[in-house]
Amino acid sequence: MVVTALMLGGLVATAGAYGLLYGASRLHDSVILRIACWTSYLVLGALACAIVSLTPLRYGWKALVVASAAAYLIIPPMTWRYLTRLHGGENNAPGHPERAHRARTRLYRRA
């Protein structure tokens, strides 16, 4: 039971790391952060597979783990799209030279 709890905690921690790194990689347009983002999601997927195959959880809980892993993949990009629409539109597209600077400026002004 302790191993299962640690694996579930690791799943949540790597999901948080994925979300944080996704936002940072989009904000700073960094290849290194993007690689770290997808690496953390791969670790999340490996943990989800390990939880499903190695733990004594019942099928409903295992289905919840799989659904959560799938949801963690979708939530950060959806949130990013919503925030870019909310805060400015087309000039916030990836590759736009002023995107990162203006996004950081808006975040600091509102905080």
C-alpha positions in Angstrom: 0.0 0.0 0.0 2.9 2.4 0.8 4.4 1.8 -2.7 1.1 2.4 -4.4 0.7 5.7 -2.4 4.2 6.8 -3.4 3.5 6.0 -7.0 0.3 8.0 -6.9 2.1 10.9 -5.3 4.7 10.7 -8.0 2.0 10.8 -10.6 0.6 14.0 -9.2 4.0 15.6 -8.8 5.1 14.8 -12.3 1.7 16.1 -13.6 2.4 19.4 -11.7 5.9 19.5 -13.2 4.5 18.9 -16.7 2.0 21.8 -16.3 4.6 24.2 -14.8 7.2 23.3 -17.5 4.6 23.6 -20.3 3.7 27.1 -19.2 7.3 28.1 -18.8 8.3 26.7 -22.2 5.5 28.6 -23.9 6.2 31.8 -22.0 10.0 31.8 -22.7 9.9 29.8 -26.0 12.7 27.6 -24.8 13.7 24.3 -26.4 15.3 23.0 -23.2 12.1 23.7 -21.2 10.0 22.1 -23.9 12.2 18.9 -23.7 11.9 18.9 -19.9 8.1 19.4 -20.3 7.7 16.3 -22.5 10.2 14.3 -20.4 8.1 14.9 -17.3 5.0 13.8 -19.2 6.8 10.6 -20.4 7.6 9.9 -16.7 4.0 10.6 -15.9 2.9 8.1 -18.5 5.4 5.5 -17.3 4.1 5.9 -13.7 0.5 5.6 -14.9 1.4 2.3 -16.7 3.3 1.1 -13.7 0.3 1.9 -11.4 -2.1 0.1 -13.7 0.0 -3.0 -14.2 1.8 -3.4 -10.8 -0.6 -2.2 -8.1 -3.5 -4.0 -6.4 -5.9 -1.2 -7.1 -9.4 -2.1 -8.4 -10.3 -1.5 -12.0 -12.3 1.6 -11.3 -9.2 3.3 -9.7 -7.0 2.1 -12.5 -9.4 3.7 -15.0 -9.3 6.9 -13.0 -5.4 6.9 -13.2 -5.5 6.4 -17.0 -8.2 9.1 -17.4 -6.2 11.5 -15.2 -3.0 10.9 -17.2 -4.9 11.7 -20.4 -6.5 14.8 -18.8 -3.1 16.0 -17.7 -1.9 16.0 -21.3 -4.8 18.2 -22.4 -5.3 20.7 -19.6 -2.1 22.9 -20.0 -2.5 23.5 -23.7 -6.2 24.3 -23.3 -5.3 26.7 -20.4 -2.6 28.4 -22.5 -5.0 28.9 -25.4 -7.6 30.4 -23.1 -5.1 32.8 -21.6 -3.7 33.9 -24.9 -7.2 34.6 -26.2 -8.0 36.4 -22.9 -4.9 38.6 -22.9 -4.3 39.6 -26.4 -5.0 37.5 -29.5 -3.0 36.8 -32.6 0.3 38.5 -31.7 0.8 35.9 -28.9 1.2 33.1 -31.4 4.4 31.0 -31.0 7.3 32.4 -32.9 6.1 36.0 -32.7 9.2 37.9 -31.5 7.4 40.1 -28.9 5.2 37.4 -27.6 7.3 36.3 -24.6 8.1 39.9 -23.6 4.5 41.1 -23.7 3.2 38.1 -21.9 5.7 38.6 -19.1 4.9 42.3 -18.9 1.2 41.6 -18.7 1.7 39.0 -15.9 3.8 41.4 -13.9 1.5 44.4 -14.3 -1.5 42.4 -13.1 0.2 40.8 -10.1 
